[in-house]
């Protein structure tokens, strides 16, 4: 297999695993076969024009977009069986980790992997067991004759999803603990991130030119992706339109959706943080004016 570290912003990184060996041999585990069957059924249901199957896929796809991109990234890393652990230790074959050297220093790769592999383990373990414990309480819904027991299957999916993410994170820590990681800087990724920086600069320049050309009394000004005033502030490194280019350049088509989801979620998080900061500044300003008026 091969791992990718893709910085989405200056503080957040997407990890993704490309399972090369399975693509070459065509071998699949039982879990992978079940997952493939479920995916095929899901796609079939999506093609329905109406009915409960169509409704389930519509709501389900909205749910998928809301699941944290970190969880999706960890789920891409396959679980590690006892036999695979023994083979990995015996063969000592290292796993390549490709990353953009322009954004991640080579000496920091192991630290980034360690953080991604450990920071969500407790969360996924907690919610995996929470989903399992909740399953029996959905039994009454099975009495409804119209549709399957949707709450039960939702908890099954969440339990499986948390288990896969937990297994992926444990796989990372296993590779790190046994020195089975080979950091491999990618010139392709460096080029792609350079293109992203140029695109951002051009967008900022066009927005600034439009602002200068607008009438002085204009109440609305174009949005400018202003660089952070301090290097401590977080900024985006990728946009959604970069996802297709990166997936094509790396020849990993499924990576497009993963990058789009991660970018969308990080953008939303940063926008919410910015809005909260502006509200705080406004409240501080009002409080300062009120304090100044009371002293007078």
C-alpha atoms as a printed R data frame, in Angstrom:
    type eleno elety resid chain resno       x       y       z
1   ATOM     1    CA   UNK     A     1   0.000   0.000   0.000
2   ATOM     2    CA   UNK     A     2   0.975   3.650  -0.316
3   ATOM     3    CA   UNK     A     3   0.084   6.558   1.959
4   ATOM     4    CA   UNK     A     4  -0.439  10.193   0.982
5   ATOM     5    CA   UNK     A     5  -0.190  13.174   3.309
6   ATOM     6    CA   UNK     A     6  -2.101  16.084   1.785
7   ATOM     7    CA   UNK     A     7  -2.133  19.358   3.759
8   ATOM     8    CA   UNK     A     8  -5.577  20.951   3.395
9   ATOM     9    CA   UNK     A     9  -4.669  24.030   5.427
10  ATOM    10    CA   UNK     A    10  -1.601  25.163   7.317
11  ATOM    11    CA   UNK     A    11  -2.810  23.173  10.345
12  ATOM    12    CA   UNK     A    12  -4.812  20.239   8.985
13  ATOM    13    CA   UNK     A    13  -3.717  17.299   6.862
14  ATOM    14    CA   UNK     A    14  -5.646  14.593   5.049
15  ATOM    15    CA   UNK     A    15  -4.219  11.084   5.092
16  ATOM    16    CA   UNK     A    16  -5.213   8.648   2.365
17  ATOM    17    CA   UNK     A    17  -4.178   5.078   1.589
18  ATOM    18    CA   UNK     A    18  -3.937   3.601  -1.891
19  ATOM    19    CA   UNK     A    19  -4.081  -0.189  -1.661
20  ATOM    20    CA   UNK     A    20  -1.762  -1.128  -4.508
21  ATOM    21    CA   UNK     A    21  -1.282  -4.827  -3.684
22  ATOM    22    CA   UNK     A    22  -5.005  -5.576  -3.880
23  ATOM    23    CA   UNK     A    23  -5.262  -3.774  -7.206
24  ATOM    24    CA   UNK     A    24  -2.463  -5.952  -8.607
25  ATOM    25    CA   UNK     A    25  -3.534  -9.323  -7.186
26  ATOM    26    CA   UNK     A    26  -7.292  -8.796  -7.075
27  ATOM    27    CA   UNK     A    27  -7.380 -10.363  -3.603
28  ATOM    28    CA   UNK     A    28 -10.022  -9.113  -1.166
29  ATOM    29    CA   UNK     A    29 -10.753  -9.898   2.453
30  ATOM    30    CA   UNK     A    30 -14.234 -10.976   3.570
31  ATOM    31    CA   UNK     A    31 -14.864  -7.505   4.984
32  ATOM    32    CA   UNK     A    32 -13.836  -5.922   1.689
33  ATOM    33    CA   UNK     A    33 -16.211  -8.206  -0.205
34  ATOM    34    CA   UNK     A    34 -19.103  -7.240   2.088
35  ATOM    35    CA   UNK     A    35 -18.187  -3.561   1.695
36  ATOM    36    CA   UNK     A    36 -18.080  -3.914  -2.095
37  ATOM    37    CA   UNK     A    37 -21.482  -5.627  -2.086
38  ATOM    38    CA   UNK     A    38 -22.947  -2.858   0.067
39  ATOM    39    CA   UNK     A    39 -21.488  -0.197  -2.244
40  ATOM    40    CA   UNK     A    40 -22.945  -1.934  -5.302
41  ATOM    41    CA   UNK     A    41 -26.380  -2.089  -3.654
42  ATOM    42    CA   UNK     A    42 -26.128   1.582  -2.684
43  ATOM    43    CA   UNK     A    43 -25.338   2.617  -6.252
44  ATOM    44    CA   UNK     A    44 -28.270   0.526  -7.473
45  ATOM    45    CA   UNK     A    45 -30.614   2.243  -5.005
46  ATOM    46    CA   UNK     A    46 -29.359   5.663  -6.098
47  ATOM    47    CA   UNK     A    47 -30.637   4.944  -9.602
48  ATOM    48    CA   UNK     A    48 -34.199   4.425  -8.394
49  ATOM    49    CA   UNK     A    49 -36.475   7.297  -9.394
50  ATOM    50    CA   UNK     A    50 -38.616   7.016  -6.235
51  ATOM    51    CA   UNK     A    51 -39.383   4.774  -3.274
52  ATOM    52    CA   UNK     A    52 -37.816   4.290   0.156
53  ATOM    53    CA   UNK     A    53 -34.536   3.124  -1.403
54  ATOM    54    CA   UNK     A    54 -34.145   6.478  -3.167
55  ATOM    55    CA   UNK     A    55 -35.003   8.409   0.018
56  ATOM    56    CA   UNK     A    56 -32.477   6.435   2.043
57  ATOM    57    CA   UNK     A    57 -29.672   7.158  -0.426
58  ATOM    58    CA   UNK     A    58 -30.560  10.852  -0.566
59  ATOM    59    CA   UNK     A    59 -30.409  11.240   3.211
60  ATOM    60    CA   UNK     A    60 -27.449   8.870   3.409
61  ATOM    61    CA   UNK     A    61 -25.346  10.868   0.959
62  ATOM    62    CA   UNK     A    62 -26.010  14.017   2.982
63  ATOM    63    CA   UNK     A    63 -24.858  12.151   6.074
64  ATOM    64    CA   UNK     A    64 -21.697  10.943   4.334
65  ATOM    65    CA   UNK     A    65 -20.722  14.525   3.512
66  ATOM    66    CA   UNK     A    66 -21.053  15.467   7.182
67  ATOM    67    CA   UNK     A    67 -18.808  12.678   8.475
68  ATOM    68    CA   UNK     A    68 -15.370  14.113   9.387
69  ATOM    69    CA   UNK     A    69 -12.817  13.895   6.604
70  ATOM    70    CA   UNK     A    70 -10.342  12.554   9.194
71  ATOM    71    CA   UNK     A    71 -12.610   9.534   9.673
72  ATOM    72    CA   UNK     A    72 -12.805   8.901   5.918
73  ATOM    73    CA   UNK     A    73  -9.029   9.137   5.636
74  ATOM    74    CA   UNK     A    74  -8.410   6.616   8.419
75  ATOM    75    CA   UNK     A    75 -11.040   4.285   6.929
76  ATOM    76    CA   UNK     A    76  -9.032   4.136   3.707
77  ATOM    77    CA   UNK     A    77  -6.241   2.342   5.622
78  ATOM    78    CA   UNK     A    78  -6.954  -1.409   5.783
79  ATOM    79    CA   UNK     A    79  -7.298  -3.283   9.089
80  ATOM    80    CA   UNK     A    80  -4.259  -5.310  10.089
81  ATOM    81    CA   UNK     A    81  -4.747  -8.986  10.944
82  ATOM    82    CA   UNK     A    82  -2.381 -11.013  13.126
83  ATOM    83    CA   UNK     A    83  -1.077 -12.823  10.035
84  ATOM    84    CA   UNK     A    84  -0.403  -9.536   8.251
85  ATOM    85    CA   UNK     A    85   1.397  -8.197  11.327
86  ATOM    86    CA   UNK     A    86   3.672 -11.237  11.368
87  ATOM    87    CA   UNK     A    87   4.351 -10.971   7.633
88  ATOM    88    CA   UNK     A    88   5.128  -7.266   7.924
89  ATOM    89    CA   UNK     A    89   7.587  -7.840  10.771
90  ATOM    90    CA   UNK     A    90   9.203 -10.765   8.976
91  ATOM    91    CA   UNK     A    91   9.559  -9.053   5.621
92  ATOM    92    CA   UNK     A    92  10.365  -5.593   7.005
93  ATOM    93    CA   UNK     A    93   8.934  -4.097   3.807
94  ATOM    94    CA   UNK     A    94   8.423  -0.389   4.390
95  ATOM    95    CA   UNK     A    95   5.372   1.597   3.369
96  ATOM    96    CA   UNK     A    96   5.974   4.672   1.220
97  ATOM    97    CA   UNK     A    97   4.475   7.933   2.477
98  ATOM    98    CA   UNK     A    98   4.299  10.581  -0.237
99  ATOM    99    CA   UNK     A    99   3.994  14.238   0.752
100 ATOM   100    CA   UNK     A   100   4.769  17.743  -0.581
101 ATOM   101    CA   UNK     A   101   8.161  18.782   0.763
102 ATOM   102    CA   UNK     A   102   7.177  22.416   0.247
103 ATOM   103    CA   UNK     A   103   4.508  22.069   2.941
104 ATOM   104    CA   UNK     A   104   5.757  19.300   5.241
105 ATOM   105    CA   UNK     A   105   9.377  19.021   6.306
106 ATOM   106    CA   UNK     A   106  10.782  15.535   5.878
107 ATOM   107    CA   UNK     A   107  11.763  15.378   9.535
108 ATOM   108    CA   UNK     A   108   8.173  16.142  10.559
109 ATOM   109    CA   UNK     A   109   6.511  13.343   8.558
110 ATOM   110    CA   UNK     A   110   6.644  10.781  11.380
111 ATOM   111    CA   UNK     A   111   5.255  13.323  13.862
112 ATOM   112    CA   UNK     A   112   2.367  14.158  11.507
113 ATOM   113    CA   UNK     A   113   1.619  10.451  11.069
114 ATOM   114    CA   UNK     A   114   1.785   9.844  14.815
115 ATOM   115    CA   UNK     A   115  -0.677  12.656  15.448
116 ATOM   116    CA   UNK     A   116  -3.098  11.452  12.757
117 ATOM   117    CA   UNK     A   117  -2.818   7.889  14.054
118 ATOM   118    CA   UNK     A   118  -3.459   8.628  17.718
119 ATOM   119    CA   UNK     A   119  -5.535  11.798  18.149
120 ATOM   120    CA   UNK     A   120  -8.884  10.157  17.243
121 ATOM   121    CA   UNK     A   121  -8.409   6.628  18.599
122 ATOM   122    CA   UNK     A   122 -10.263   7.251  21.876
123 ATOM   123    CA   UNK     A   123 -13.129   8.987  20.048
124 ATOM   124    CA   UNK     A   124 -13.642   6.161  17.544
125 ATOM   125    CA   UNK     A   125 -13.448   3.497  20.254
126 ATOM   126    CA   UNK     A   126 -16.017   5.342  22.381
127 ATOM   127    CA   UNK     A   127 -18.542   5.832  19.573
128 ATOM   128    CA   UNK     A   128 -18.015   2.355  18.143
129 ATOM   129    CA   UNK     A   129 -19.113   0.807  21.449
130 ATOM   130    CA   UNK     A   130 -21.830   3.425  21.841
131 ATOM   131    CA   UNK     A   131 -23.283   2.419  18.465
132 ATOM   132    CA   UNK     A   132 -23.098  -1.286  19.340
133 ATOM   133    CA   UNK     A   133 -24.803  -0.746  22.702
134 ATOM   134    CA   UNK     A   134 -27.558   1.273  21.011
135 ATOM   135    CA   UNK     A   135 -28.441  -1.449  18.481
136 ATOM   136    CA   UNK     A   136 -30.818  -3.479  20.734
137 ATOM   137    CA   UNK     A   137 -32.852  -0.356  21.479
138 ATOM   138    CA   UNK     A   138 -33.783  -0.077  17.790
139 ATOM   139    CA   UNK     A   139 -35.522  -3.483  17.789
140 ATOM   140    CA   UNK     A   140 -39.089  -2.021  17.963
141 ATOM   141    CA   UNK     A   141 -38.546  -0.329  14.592
142 ATOM   142    CA   UNK     A   142 -38.270  -3.784  12.987
143 ATOM   143    CA   UNK     A   143 -42.034  -4.180  13.518
144 ATOM   144    CA   UNK     A   144 -42.740  -1.483  10.930
145 ATOM   145    CA   UNK     A   145 -43.680  -3.249   7.655
146 ATOM   146    CA   UNK     A   146 -43.022  -0.337   5.276
147 ATOM   147    CA   UNK     A   147 -39.229  -0.137   5.290
148 ATOM   148    CA   UNK     A   148 -36.194  -1.856   6.857
149 ATOM   149    CA   UNK     A   149 -35.115  -1.024  10.409
150 ATOM   150    CA   UNK     A   150 -33.300   2.146   9.380
151 ATOM   151    CA   UNK     A   151 -32.132   3.186  12.899
152 ATOM   152    CA   UNK     A   152 -30.577  -0.269  13.374
153 ATOM   153    CA   UNK     A   153 -28.749  -0.195  10.053
154 ATOM   154    CA   UNK     A   154 -27.576   3.350  10.767
155 ATOM   155    CA   UNK     A   155 -26.000   2.221  14.031
156 ATOM   156    CA   UNK     A   156 -24.483  -0.788  12.267
157 ATOM   157    CA   UNK     A   157 -22.934   1.536   9.702
158 ATOM   158    CA   UNK     A   158 -21.618   3.934  12.355
159 ATOM   159    CA   UNK     A   159 -20.176   1.070  14.411
160 ATOM   160    CA   UNK     A   160 -18.458  -0.325  11.305
161 ATOM   161    CA   UNK     A   161 -17.240   3.133  10.266
162 ATOM   162    CA   UNK     A   162 -15.737   3.850  13.696
163 ATOM   163    CA   UNK     A   163 -14.177   0.372  13.760
164 ATOM   164    CA   UNK     A   164 -12.571   0.906  10.362
165 ATOM   165    CA   UNK     A   165 -11.223   4.306  11.385
166 ATOM   166    CA   UNK     A   166  -9.907   2.861  14.655
167 ATOM   167    CA   UNK     A   167  -8.300  -0.050  12.800
168 ATOM   168    CA   UNK     A   168  -6.713   2.368  10.332
169 ATOM   169    CA   UNK     A   169  -5.257   4.473  13.133
170 ATOM   170    CA   UNK     A   170  -3.887   1.344  14.844
171 ATOM   171    CA   UNK     A   171  -2.308   0.286  11.543
172 ATOM   172    CA   UNK     A   172  -0.480   3.625  11.403
173 ATOM   173    CA   UNK     A   173   0.860   3.299  14.946
174 ATOM   174    CA   UNK     A   174   1.972  -0.282  14.186
175 ATOM   175    CA   UNK     A   175   3.988   0.923  11.190
176 ATOM   176    CA   UNK     A   176   5.522   3.744  13.220
177 ATOM   177    CA   UNK     A   177   6.365   1.610  16.245
178 ATOM   178    CA   UNK     A   178   8.123  -0.944  14.035
179 ATOM   179    CA   UNK     A   179   9.937   1.596  11.829
180 ATOM   180    CA   UNK     A   180   8.126   0.467   8.683
181 ATOM   181    CA   UNK     A   181   7.603   3.958   7.235
182 ATOM   182    CA   UNK     A   182   9.582   5.372   4.332
183 ATOM   183    CA   UNK     A   183   9.100   9.124   3.857
184 ATOM   184    CA   UNK     A   184   9.111   9.861   0.123
185 ATOM   185    CA   UNK     A   185   8.915  13.535  -0.953
186 ATOM   186    CA   UNK     A   186   6.796  13.923  -4.081
187 ATOM   187    CA   UNK     A   187   7.811  16.377  -6.767
188 ATOM   188    CA   UNK     A   188   4.368  15.914  -8.318
189 ATOM   189    CA   UNK     A   189   2.680  17.101  -5.128
190 ATOM   190    CA   UNK     A   190   5.113  19.999  -4.818
191 ATOM   191    CA   UNK     A   191   4.135  21.117  -8.326
192 ATOM   192    CA   UNK     A   192   0.418  20.733  -7.587
193 ATOM   193    CA   UNK     A   193   0.659  22.783  -4.398
194 ATOM   194    CA   UNK     A   194   2.640  25.451  -6.263
195 ATOM   195    CA   UNK     A   195  -0.192  25.634  -8.815
196 ATOM   196    CA   UNK     A   196  -2.679  26.011  -5.954
197 ATOM   197    CA   UNK     A   197  -0.676  28.924  -4.518
198 ATOM   198    CA   UNK     A   198  -0.587  30.631  -7.920
199 ATOM   199    CA   UNK     A   199  -4.345  30.155  -8.347
200 ATOM   200    CA   UNK     A   200  -4.985  31.723  -4.942
201 ATOM   201    CA   UNK     A   201  -2.715  34.664  -5.735
202 ATOM   202    CA   UNK     A   202  -4.488  35.273  -9.048
203 ATOM   203    CA   UNK     A   203  -7.904  35.137  -7.353
204 ATOM   204    CA   UNK     A   204  -6.775  37.638  -4.737
205 ATOM   205    CA   UNK     A   205  -5.347  39.937  -7.413
206 ATOM   206    CA   UNK     A   206  -8.528  39.805  -9.514
207 ATOM   207    CA   UNK     A   207 -10.674  40.506  -6.465
208 ATOM   208    CA   UNK     A   208  -8.475  43.440  -5.444
209 ATOM   209    CA   UNK     A   209  -8.575  44.916  -8.966
210 ATOM   210    CA   UNK     A   210 -12.364  44.585  -8.988
211 ATOM   211    CA   UNK     A   211 -12.524  46.350  -5.636
212 ATOM   212    CA   UNK     A   212 -10.373  49.236  -6.892
213 ATOM   213    CA   UNK     A   213 -12.532  49.619  -9.992
214 ATOM   214    CA   UNK     A   214 -15.793  49.632  -8.018
215 ATOM   215    CA   UNK     A   215 -17.469  53.016  -7.228
216 ATOM   216    CA   UNK     A   216 -16.338  54.605  -3.932
217 ATOM   217    CA   UNK     A   217 -19.897  54.615  -2.588
218 ATOM   218    CA   UNK     A   218 -20.496  50.968  -3.393
219 ATOM   219    CA   UNK     A   219 -21.910  49.155  -0.379
220 ATOM   220    CA   UNK     A   220 -20.743  45.751  -1.513
221 ATOM   221    CA   UNK     A   221 -17.156  44.816  -2.154
222 ATOM   222    CA   UNK     A   222 -15.889  41.597  -3.711
223 ATOM   223    CA   UNK     A   223 -14.646  38.991  -1.329
224 ATOM   224    CA   UNK     A   224 -10.866  38.871  -1.089
225 ATOM   225    CA   UNK     A   225  -9.026  35.823   0.172
226 ATOM   226    CA   UNK     A   226  -6.736  37.929   2.296
227 ATOM   227    CA   UNK     A   227  -3.623  36.176   3.542
228 ATOM   228    CA   UNK     A   228  -3.431  35.870   7.298
229 ATOM   229    CA   UNK     A   229  -2.001  38.864   9.114
230 ATOM   230    CA   UNK     A   230   0.091  36.562  11.262
231 ATOM   231    CA   UNK     A   231   1.868  33.318  10.480
232 ATOM   232    CA   UNK     A   232   0.057  31.862  13.498
233 ATOM   233    CA   UNK     A   233  -3.279  32.102  11.708
234 ATOM   234    CA   UNK     A   234  -4.613  29.184   9.702
235 ATOM   235    CA   UNK     A   235  -5.063  29.471   5.953
236 ATOM   236    CA   UNK     A   236  -6.241  27.164   3.191
237 ATOM   237    CA   UNK     A   237  -3.660  25.455   0.998
238 ATOM   238    CA   UNK     A   238  -6.087  23.725  -1.378
239 ATOM   239    CA   UNK     A   239  -9.426  24.569  -2.957
240 ATOM   240    CA   UNK     A   240 -12.108  22.216  -4.211
241 ATOM   241    CA   UNK     A   241 -11.081  22.709  -7.821
242 ATOM   242    CA   UNK     A   242  -7.605  21.320  -7.007
243 ATOM   243    CA   UNK     A   243  -9.084  17.925  -6.109
244 ATOM   244    CA   UNK     A   244  -9.610  16.688  -9.658
245 ATOM   245    CA   UNK     A   245  -6.132  17.768 -10.760
246 ATOM   246    CA   UNK     A   246  -4.431  16.067  -7.803
247 ATOM   247    CA   UNK     A   247  -6.440  12.845  -8.228
248 ATOM   248    CA   UNK     A   248  -5.578  12.710 -11.939
249 ATOM   249    CA   UNK     A   249  -1.888  13.510 -11.431
250 ATOM   250    CA   UNK     A   250  -1.512  10.797  -8.779
251 ATOM   251    CA   UNK     A   251  -3.720   8.371 -10.754
252 ATOM   252    CA   UNK     A   252  -5.988   7.849  -7.728
253 ATOM   253    CA   UNK     A   253  -9.527   8.743  -8.948
254 ATOM   254    CA   UNK     A   254 -11.211   8.117  -5.594
255 ATOM   255    CA   UNK     A   255  -8.986  10.780  -4.004
256 ATOM   256    CA   UNK     A   256 -10.996  13.544  -5.713
257 ATOM   257    CA   UNK     A   257 -14.037  13.072  -3.469
258 ATOM   258    CA   UNK     A   258 -11.866  12.812  -0.349
259 ATOM   259    CA   UNK     A   259 -10.096  16.113  -1.048
260 ATOM   260    CA   UNK     A   260 -13.351  17.887  -1.942
261 ATOM   261    CA   UNK     A   261 -14.937  16.731   1.323
262 ATOM   262    CA   UNK     A   262 -11.910  17.757   3.391
263 ATOM   263    CA   UNK     A   263 -11.640  21.196   1.752
264 ATOM   264    CA   UNK     A   264 -15.360  21.859   2.199
265 ATOM   265    CA   UNK     A   265 -15.268  20.923   5.885
266 ATOM   266    CA   UNK     A   266 -12.123  22.934   6.672
267 ATOM   267    CA   UNK     A   267 -13.449  25.974   4.799
268 ATOM   268    CA   UNK     A   268 -16.681  25.780   6.788
269 ATOM   269    CA   UNK     A   269 -14.749  25.465  10.037
270 ATOM   270    CA   UNK     A   270 -12.547  28.461   9.261
271 ATOM   271    CA   UNK     A   271 -15.548  30.558   8.189
272 ATOM   272    CA   UNK     A   272 -17.316  29.741  11.469
273 ATOM   273    CA   UNK     A   273 -14.207  30.628  13.468
274 ATOM   274    CA   UNK     A   274 -13.840  33.911  11.568
275 ATOM   275    CA   UNK     A   275 -17.486  34.788  12.168
276 ATOM   276    CA   UNK     A   276 -17.111  34.047  15.877
277 ATOM   277    CA   UNK     A   277 -13.996  36.214  16.047
278 ATOM   278    CA   UNK     A   278 -15.758  39.119  14.316
279 ATOM   279    CA   UNK     A   279 -18.699  38.861  16.718
280 ATOM   280    CA   UNK     A   280 -16.304  38.893  19.671
281 ATOM   281    CA   UNK     A   281 -14.512  41.963  18.306
282 ATOM   282    CA   UNK     A   282 -17.852  43.702  17.799
283 ATOM   283    CA   UNK     A   283 -18.943  42.920  21.361
284 ATOM   284    CA   UNK     A   284 -15.581  44.124  22.719
285 ATOM   285    CA   UNK     A   285 -15.973  47.351  20.744
286 ATOM   286    CA   UNK     A   286 -19.483  47.941  22.085
287 ATOM   287    CA   UNK     A   287 -18.327  47.201  25.634
288 ATOM   288    CA   UNK     A   288 -15.396  49.616  25.259
289 ATOM   289    CA   UNK     A   289 -17.692  52.407  23.993
290 ATOM   290    CA   UNK     A   290 -20.150  51.776  26.831
291 ATOM   291    CA   UNK     A   291 -17.331  51.891  29.383
292 ATOM   292    CA   UNK     A   292 -15.970  55.105  27.872
293 ATOM   293    CA   UNK     A   293 -19.441  56.725  27.944
294 ATOM   294    CA   UNK     A   294 -20.023  55.802  31.592
295 ATOM   295    CA   UNK     A   295 -16.750  57.428  32.647
296 ATOM   296    CA   UNK     A   296 -17.750  60.653  30.912
